[in-house]
Every structure is written in structure tokens, then in C-alpha cells.
């Protein structure tokens, strides 16, 4: 449990309310993998605006669940925000996508979802 994510901040926010923690875990699974897929496609298609918007939307949840890739996600976000056409963020994107996949699988198992 909690190898690819951490619940410390969530437990503190939830005051250890298990129903609330479960709801946040479910929300993570509903939103973050879908956003990651959008981000992947946006970066591949050099859709800077969508890359920026999606990465920006993902930041609070990635940070709250402490996936350990916030700085990588910010680099992808900034790539889109500043339309850094001379920069390749595919390696940073891969790190973020792997972290989201790993955390999603682990959350499914840990919360029986």
C-alpha cells in the first residue's frame, strides 16, 4: 500500500474520515487517468493550449496524492503554456504517465475499486 502515492496530505485534509478518503480515491481514478490520456494526445499533437490546460488541471491532484512527479508535470505544463516549440517534453510526459498508471493500479487494489 502507498508505494506509488501517499495519503498523508489526504488523511490530514479529511481528518482521517475514511468515507471522504474513499471519495477522493474514486475521484482520482475517474479523473486523473482520463486527463493523462488527454495530455498524452495533446503533447503528441503539439496542442500547446490543451497540454497546458490539462497539466494545470492535474497538478493539484498529483500533488495531493504525492505521486512524486509534480515538477515533471509542471515542465509539461510550461511547455504548453509558453509554446516551447524547440523543446521535447516526451521524456517528462512518460514519467508522469507512468506515475499515474502505477498510482491508479495501486489505488484500485488498495481501495478495492
C-alpha positions in Angstrom: 0.0 0.0 0.0 1.1 3.5 -0.8 4.2 2.8 -2.8 3.3 4.9 -5.8 1.2 7.5 -4.0 0.9 8.8 -0.4 -2.2 9.6 1.6 -0.6 11.8 4.3 -2.0 15.1 3.0 -5.3 13.5 2.2 -5.7 12.0 5.7 -4.8 15.4 7.2 -7.3 17.1 4.9 -10.0 14.5 5.6 -9.3 14.4 9.4 -9.0 10.7 8.8 -12.6 10.4 7.6 -12.5 7.1 5.7 -15.6 7.9 3.6 -14.0 11.1 2.4 -10.7 9.4 1.7 -12.6 6.8 -0.4 -14.4 9.5 -2.3 -11.1 11.2 -3.1 -9.6 7.9 -4.3 -12.6 7.3 -6.5 -12.3 10.8 -7.9 -8.6 10.3 -8.6 -9.5 7.2 -10.6 -12.3 8.9 -12.5 -10.3 12.0 -13.5 -6.6 11.6 -13.5 -6.1 8.6 -15.9 -8.6 10.3 -18.3 -6.7 13.6 -18.0 -3.4 11.8 -18.5 -4.7 10.3 -21.8 -5.8 13.7 -23.0 -2.4 15.1 -22.0 -0.6 12.4 -23.9 -2.6 13.0 -27.1 -2.2 16.8 -26.7 1.6 16.6 -26.4 1.9 14.2 -29.3 -0.2 16.5 -31.5 1.7 19.6 -30.2 -1.6 21.1 -29.0 0.1 23.5 -26.6 -3.1 25.1 -25.2 -4.7 21.8 -24.4 -1.4 20.5 -22.9 -1.2 23.5 -20.7 -4.8 23.3 -19.6 -4.7 19.6 -18.9 -1.4 19.6 -17.0 -2.6 22.6 -15.0 -5.9 20.7 -14.1 -3.9 17.6 -13.0 -1.4 19.5 -10.7 -3.5 19.7 -7.5 -4.5 16.1 -7.5 -1.0 14.8 -8.5 0.4 17.0 -5.7 -2.3 15.9 -3.1 -1.7 12.2 -3.8 2.1 12.9 -3.8 2.9 11.0 -6.9 6.4 12.4 -6.9 6.2 13.8 -10.4 4.9 17.4 -9.8 8.0 19.0 -11.2 7.8 16.8 -14.3 4.2 17.8 -14.8 5.0 21.4 -14.4 7.6 21.1 -17.1 5.0 19.7 -19.5 2.5 22.4 -18.4 5.1 25.2 -19.1 6.0 23.6 -22.4 2.3 24.1 -23.4 1.9 27.5 -21.7 4.9 29.1 -23.3 4.7 27.1 -26.6 8.2 25.9 -26.3 8.5 24.6 -29.9 12.2 23.9 -29.5 11.8 21.7 -26.5 10.9 17.9 -26.3 9.0 17.0 -23.2 8.2 13.4 -24.2 10.5 12.1 -21.5 8.8 14.2 -18.8 5.4 13.1 -20.1 6.4 9.5 -20.0 7.5 9.9 -16.3 4.1 11.5 -15.5 2.1 8.9 -17.4 4.0 6.0 -15.7 3.4 7.5 -12.3 -0.3 8.0 -13.0 -0.6 4.4 -14.2 1.2 3.0 -11.2 -0.8 5.0 -8.7 -4.1 4.2 -10.4 -3.4 0.5 -10.3 -2.3 0.7 -6.7 -5.3 2.8 -5.6 -7.7 0.3 -7.3 -6.1 -2.5 -5.3 -5.8 -0.7 -2.0 -9.4 0.6 -2.1 -10.9 -2.4 -3.9 -12.2 -0.2 -6.7 
